[in-house]
Amino acid sequence: AEGVGIIPWSPLQGGWLTGKYRRGMSEAAPGTREARYQRELGREAWRERDNDETWRVVEAVVAVAEETGRTPAQVSLR
């Protein structure tokens, strides 16, 4: 309405909103951006996001994706 465009920063949250991560995982899958962060920054990179708030968001995105026949990434980007 204001004619202002936006460009989101990290719309998939480094892969967390793609559906590739699930509650109970102890670390990121090899070859992912999150795994690279773990190598560069240590395990703290995973621990910062491995919490109930993150998992509630991830699980909500996955649930909507399943209900609508889309991928979690598609839901996250819409």
N, CA, C and O atoms as a GROMACS GRO file, in nm:
protein
  312
    1ALA      N    1   0.081  -0.119   0.000
    1ALA     CA    2   0.000   0.000   0.000
    1ALA      C    3   0.086   0.126   0.000
    1ALA      O    4   0.042   0.231  -0.047
    2GLU      N    5   0.206   0.116   0.051
    2GLU     CA    6   0.296   0.230   0.058
    2GLU      C    7   0.395   0.232  -0.056
    2GLU      O    8   0.473   0.326  -0.069
    3GLY      N    9   0.394   0.129  -0.141
    3GLY     CA   10   0.486   0.123  -0.253
    3GLY      C   11   0.630   0.094  -0.212
    3GLY      O   12   0.724   0.129  -0.284
    4VAL      N   13   0.646   0.031  -0.097
    4VAL     CA   14   0.780  -0.001  -0.048
    4VAL      C   15   0.804  -0.150  -0.064
    4VAL      O   16   0.728  -0.232  -0.012
    5GLY      N   17   0.909  -0.186  -0.136
    5GLY     CA   18   0.943  -0.326  -0.151
    5GLY      C   19   1.035  -0.371  -0.039
    5GLY      O   20   1.104  -0.290   0.022
    6ILE      N   21   1.035  -0.500  -0.014
    6ILE     CA   22   1.125  -0.554   0.087
    6ILE      C   23   1.201  -0.673   0.031
    6ILE      O   24   1.152  -0.743  -0.058
    7ILE      N   25   1.317  -0.694   0.083
    7ILE     CA   26   1.395  -0.813   0.052
    7ILE      C   27   1.424  -0.880   0.185
    7ILE      O   28   1.498  -0.826   0.267
    8PRO      N   29   1.365  -0.998   0.209
    8PRO     CA   30   1.386  -1.063   0.339
    8PRO      C   31   1.529  -1.114   0.354
    8PRO      O   32   1.590  -1.160   0.258
    9TRP      N   33   1.579  -1.106   0.475
    9TRP     CA   34   1.711  -1.161   0.506
    9TRP      C   35   1.692  -1.304   0.552
    9TRP      O   36   1.622  -1.329   0.651
   10SER      N   37   1.752  -1.397   0.483
   10SER     CA   38   1.749  -1.538   0.520
   10SER      C   39   1.606  -1.590   0.537
   10SER      O   40   1.570  -1.636   0.646
   11PRO      N   41   1.525  -1.584   0.432
   11PRO     CA   42   1.385  -1.624   0.445
   11PRO      C   43   1.365  -1.770   0.484
   11PRO      O   44   1.258  -1.806   0.534
   12LEU      N   45   1.464  -1.854   0.463
   12LEU     CA   46   1.453  -1.994   0.504
   12LEU      C   47   1.532  -2.022   0.632
   12LEU      O   48   1.552  -2.137   0.670
   13GLN      N   49   1.576  -1.916   0.696
   13GLN     CA   50   1.650  -1.924   0.822
   13GLN      C   51   1.763  -2.026   0.816
   13GLN      O   52   1.774  -2.115   0.901
   14GLY      N   53   1.847  -2.011   0.716
   14GLY     CA   54   1.963  -2.099   0.705
   14GLY      C   55   1.928  -2.244   0.684
   14GLY      O   56   2.006  -2.333   0.717
   15GLY      N   57   1.810  -2.270   0.628
   15GLY     CA   58   1.767  -2.407   0.602
   15GLY      C   59   1.670  -2.462   0.704
   15GLY      O   60   1.609  -2.566   0.681
   16TRP      N   61   1.655  -2.395   0.817
   16TRP     CA   62   1.566  -2.445   0.922
   16TRP      C   63   1.421  -2.452   0.876
   16TRP      O   64   1.346  -2.538   0.923
   17LEU      N   65   1.379  -2.364   0.786
   17LEU     CA   66   1.239  -2.364   0.742
   17LEU      C   67   1.218  -2.442   0.613
   17LEU      O   68   1.117  -2.423   0.546
   18THR      N   69   1.311  -2.529   0.578
   18THR     CA   70   1.296  -2.611   0.458
   18THR      C   71   1.239  -2.748   0.489
   18THR      O   72   1.199  -2.821   0.397
   19GLY      N   73   1.235  -2.786   0.616
   19GLY     CA   74   1.186  -2.917   0.655
   19GLY      C   75   1.296  -3.020   0.671
   19GLY      O   76   1.268  -3.136   0.702
   20LYS      N   77   1.421  -2.981   0.649
   20LYS     CA   78   1.530  -3.079   0.658
   20LYS      C   79   1.574  -3.106   0.802
   20LYS      O   80   1.643  -3.205   0.828
   21TYR      N   81   1.534  -3.022   0.895
   21TYR     CA   82   1.570  -3.041   1.035
   21TYR      C   83   1.448  -3.083   1.114
   21TYR      O   84   1.338  -3.032   1.092
   22ARG      N   85   1.466  -3.175   1.206
   22ARG     CA   86   1.357  -3.225   1.290
   22ARG      C   87   1.399  -3.222   1.437
   22ARG      O   88   1.517  -3.237   1.470
   23ARG      N   89   1.301  -3.202   1.522
   23ARG     CA   90   1.327  -3.204   1.666
   23ARG      C   91   1.395  -3.336   1.703
   23ARG      O   92   1.358  -3.442   1.653
   24GLY      N   93   1.494  -3.327   1.789
   24GLY     CA   94   1.566  -3.447   1.832
   24GLY      C   95   1.699  -3.466   1.762
   24GLY      O   96   1.782  -3.546   1.805
   25MET      N   97   1.720  -3.393   1.652
   25MET     CA   98   1.850  -3.402   1.585
   25MET      C   99   1.954  -3.338   1.677
   25MET      O  100   1.926  -3.238   1.744
   26SER      N  101   2.073  -3.395   1.680
   26SER     CA  102   2.176  -3.340   1.768
   26SER      C  103   2.273  -3.248   1.695
   26SER      O  104   2.352  -3.177   1.757
   27GLU      N  105   2.266  -3.250   1.563
   27GLU     CA  106   2.350  -3.160   1.483
   27GLU      C  107   2.295  -3.153   1.341
   27GLU      O  108   2.209  -3.232   1.302
   28ALA      N  109   2.345  -3.060   1.267
   28ALA     CA  110   2.300  -3.040   1.128
   28ALA      C  111   2.352  -3.151   1.038
   28ALA      O  112   2.457  -3.210   1.064
   29ALA      N  113   2.278  -3.176   0.933
   29ALA     CA  114   2.319  -3.277   0.834
   29ALA      C  115   2.444  -3.228   0.761
   29ALA      O  116   2.456  -3.110   0.732
   30PRO      N  117   2.536  -3.320   0.731
   30PRO     CA  118   2.658  -3.281   0.658
   30PRO      C  119   2.623  -3.215   0.524
   30PRO      O  120   2.527  -3.253   0.457
   31GLY      N  121   2.701  -3.116   0.488
   31GLY     CA  122   2.682  -3.048   0.361
   31GLY      C  123   2.582  -2.934   0.364
   31GLY      O  124   2.561  -2.868   0.262
   32THR      N  125   2.519  -2.910   0.479
   32THR     CA  126   2.422  -2.801   0.489
   32THR      C  127   2.490  -2.673   0.538
   32THR      O  128   2.600  -2.676   0.593
   33ARG      N  129   2.421  -2.563   0.518
   33ARG     CA  130   2.473  -2.435   0.566
   33ARG      C  131   2.490  -2.438   0.718
   33ARG      O  132   2.588  -2.387   0.771
   34GLU      N  133   2.396  -2.497   0.786
   34GLU     CA  134   2.404  -2.505   0.932
   34GLU      C  135   2.526  -2.588   0.976
   34GLU      O  136   2.590  -2.555   1.076
   35ALA      N  137   2.558  -2.694   0.902
   35ALA     CA  138   2.678  -2.773   0.933
   35ALA      C  139   2.803  -2.688   0.915
   35ALA      O  140   2.898  -2.698   0.993
   36ARG      N  141   2.803  -2.605   0.814
   36ARG     CA  142   2.917  -2.515   0.794
   36ARG      C  143   2.930  -2.417   0.911
   36ARG      O  144   3.041  -2.392   0.959
   37TYR      N  145   2.818  -2.363   0.957
   37TYR     CA  146   2.821  -2.274   1.073
   37TYR      C  147   2.878  -2.347   1.195
   37TYR      O  148   2.956  -2.290   1.271
   38GLN      N  149   2.837  -2.473   1.211
   38GLN     CA  150   2.889  -2.550   1.324
   38GLN      C  151   3.040  -2.565   1.314
   38GLN      O  152   3.111  -2.551   1.415
   39ARG      N  153   3.090  -2.592   1.196
   39ARG     CA  154   3.236  -2.606   1.178
   39ARG      C  155   3.306  -2.474   1.208
   39ARG      O  156   3.411  -2.472   1.274
   40GLU      N  157   3.249  -2.365   1.160
   40GLU     CA  158   3.314  -2.234   1.174
   40GLU      C  159   3.297  -2.173   1.314
   40GLU      O  160   3.388  -2.110   1.366
   41LEU      N  161   3.180  -2.193   1.373
   41LEU     CA  162   3.149  -2.126   1.499
   41LEU      C  163   3.142  -2.220   1.619
   41LEU      O  164   3.130  -2.175   1.732
   42GLY      N  165   3.151  -2.349   1.594
   42GLY     CA  166   3.139  -2.446   1.702
   42GLY      C  167   2.995  -2.488   1.725
   42GLY      O  168   2.904  -2.439   1.659
   43ARG      N  169   2.976  -2.578   1.819
   43ARG     CA  170   2.842  -2.633   1.846
   43ARG      C  171   2.742  -2.527   1.890
   43ARG      O  172   2.622  -2.549   1.883
   44GLU      N  173   2.790  -2.413   1.936
   44GLU     CA  174   2.699  -2.308   1.981
   44GLU      C  175   2.605  -2.264   1.869
   44GLU      O  176   2.492  -2.222   1.896
   45ALA      N  177   2.650  -2.274   1.745
   45ALA     CA  178   2.565  -2.235   1.632
   45ALA      C  179   2.438  -2.319   1.630
   45ALA      O  180   2.330  -2.266   1.603
   46TRP      N  181   2.449  -2.447   1.657
   46TRP     CA  182   2.330  -2.535   1.661
   46TRP      C  183   2.250  -2.507   1.788
   46TRP      O  184   2.128  -2.496   1.782
   47ARG      N  185   2.317  -2.497   1.899
   47ARG     CA  186   2.248  -2.479   2.028
   47ARG      C  187   2.167  -2.350   2.034
   47ARG      O  188   2.065  -2.345   2.102
   48GLU      N  189   2.210  -2.247   1.962
   48GLU     CA  190   2.136  -2.121   1.962
   48GLU      C  191   1.995  -2.139   1.907
   48GLU      O  192   1.902  -2.072   1.951
   49ARG      N  193   1.979  -2.228   1.811
   49ARG     CA  194   1.848  -2.246   1.747
   49ARG      C  195   1.775  -2.370   1.797
   49ARG      O  196   1.654  -2.382   1.777
   50ASP      N  197   1.845  -2.461   1.860
   50ASP     CA  198   1.785  -2.586   1.907
   50ASP      C  199   1.709  -2.560   2.037
   50ASP      O  200   1.757  -2.590   2.146
   51ASN      N  201   1.587  -2.504   2.022
   51ASN     CA  202   1.506  -2.473   2.139
   51ASN      C  203   1.358  -2.486   2.104
   51ASN      O  204   1.323  -2.497   1.986
   52ASP      N  205   1.273  -2.486   2.204
   52ASP     CA  206   1.130  -2.508   2.181
   52ASP      C  207   1.068  -2.405   2.087
   52ASP      O  208   0.984  -2.440   2.005
   53GLU      N  209   1.109  -2.281   2.098
   53GLU     CA  210   1.053  -2.177   2.010
   53GLU      C  211   1.082  -2.209   1.863
   53GLU      O  212   0.992  -2.202   1.779
   54THR      N  213   1.206  -2.242   1.833
   54THR     CA  214   1.243  -2.277   1.695
   54THR      C  215   1.164  -2.397   1.648
   54THR      O  216   1.108  -2.396   1.538
   55TRP      N  217   1.158  -2.502   1.730
   55TRP     CA  218   1.090  -2.624   1.688
   55TRP      C  219   0.940  -2.603   1.670
   55TRP      O  220   0.880  -2.666   1.583
   56ARG      N  221   0.878  -2.516   1.750
   56ARG     CA  222   0.735  -2.488   1.730
   56ARG      C  223   0.713  -2.424   1.593
   56ARG      O  224   0.617  -2.458   1.524
   57VAL      N  225   0.800  -2.332   1.555
   57VAL     CA  226   0.788  -2.267   1.424
   57VAL      C  227   0.810  -2.369   1.312
   57VAL      O  228   0.732  -2.377   1.218
   58VAL      N  229   0.918  -2.447   1.323
   58VAL     CA  230   0.948  -2.548   1.221
   58VAL      C  231   0.832  -2.645   1.207
   58VAL      O  232   0.790  -2.676   1.095
   59GLU      N  233   0.780  -2.695   1.318
   59GLU     CA  234   0.670  -2.792   1.313
   59GLU      C  235   0.543  -2.730   1.256
   59GLU      O  236   0.467  -2.798   1.187
   60ALA      N  237   0.517  -2.603   1.283
   60ALA     CA  238   0.400  -2.536   1.226
   60ALA      C  239   0.414  -2.523   1.075
   60ALA      O  240   0.318  -2.545   1.002
   61VAL      N  241   0.532  -2.487   1.028
   61VAL     CA  242   0.556  -2.476   0.883
   61VAL      C  243   0.538  -2.612   0.816
   61VAL      O  244   0.475  -2.620   0.711
   62VAL      N  245   0.592  -2.717   0.876
   62VAL     CA  246   0.579  -2.852   0.820
   62VAL      C  247   0.432  -2.894   0.817
   62VAL      O  248   0.387  -2.953   0.720
   63ALA      N  249   0.357  -2.863   0.923
   63ALA     CA  250   0.215  -2.899   0.927
   63ALA      C  251   0.136  -2.829   0.817
   63ALA      O  252   0.054  -2.891   0.750
   64VAL      N  253   0.160  -2.700   0.798
   64VAL     CA  254   0.092  -2.627   0.690
   64VAL      C  255   0.131  -2.685   0.555
   64VAL      O  256   0.046  -2.698   0.466
   65ALA      N  257   0.256  -2.718   0.538
   65ALA     CA  258   0.302  -2.777   0.411
   65ALA      C  259   0.228  -2.907   0.383
   65ALA      O  260   0.183  -2.930   0.271
   66GLU      N  261   0.217  -2.991   0.484
   66GLU     CA  262   0.147  -3.119   0.465
   66GLU      C  263   0.000  -3.098   0.433
   66GLU      O  264  -0.055  -3.168   0.348
   67GLU      N  265  -0.064  -3.002   0.499
   67GLU     CA  266  -0.206  -2.974   0.476
   67GLU      C  267  -0.232  -2.918   0.337
   67GLU      O  268  -0.338  -2.943   0.279
   68THR      N  269  -0.138  -2.844   0.283
   68THR     CA  270  -0.159  -2.776   0.155
   68THR      C  271  -0.092  -2.844   0.037
   68THR      O  272  -0.105  -2.798  -0.077
   69GLY      N  273  -0.020  -2.953   0.063
   69GLY     CA  274   0.046  -3.024  -0.047
   69GLY      C  275   0.166  -2.948  -0.103
   69GLY      O  276   0.201  -2.964  -0.220
   70ARG      N  277   0.227  -2.868  -0.019
   70ARG     CA  278   0.346  -2.792  -0.061
   70ARG      C  279   0.465  -2.836   0.023
   70ARG      O  280   0.450  -2.909   0.121
   71THR      N  281   0.582  -2.791  -0.016
   71THR     CA  282   0.701  -2.819   0.063
   71THR      C  283   0.712  -2.714   0.173
   71THR      O  284   0.656  -2.605   0.160
   72PRO      N  285   0.782  -2.746   0.281
   72PRO     CA  286   0.804  -2.644   0.384
   72PRO      C  287   0.871  -2.518   0.328
   72PRO      O  288   0.840  -2.408   0.371
   73ALA      N  289   0.962  -2.534   0.234
   73ALA     CA  290   1.027  -2.417   0.175
   73ALA      C  291   0.926  -2.329   0.102
   73ALA      O  292   0.931  -2.207   0.112
   74GLN      N  293   0.833  -2.391   0.028
   74GLN     CA  294   0.731  -2.313  -0.042
   74GLN      C  295   0.644  -2.237   0.056
   74GLN      O  296   0.611  -2.120   0.033
   75VAL      N  297   0.606  -2.302   0.166
   75VAL     CA  298   0.525  -2.234   0.267
   75VAL      C  299   0.602  -2.118   0.328
   75VAL      O  300   0.546  -2.010   0.348
   76SER      N  301   0.729  -2.139   0.357
   76SER     CA  302   0.812  -2.035   0.420
   76SER      C  303   0.827  -1.912   0.331
   76SER      O  304   0.834  -1.800   0.381
   77LEU      N  305   0.833  -1.933   0.203
   77LEU     CA  306   0.856  -1.823   0.110
   77LEU      C  307   0.729  -1.750   0.068
   77LEU      O  308   0.737  -1.647   0.001
   78ARG      N  309   0.614  -1.801   0.107
   78ARG     CA  310   0.489  -1.736   0.067
   78ARG      C  311   0.440  -1.651   0.175
   78ARG      O  312   0.336  -1.587   0.161
   0.00000   0.00000   0.00000
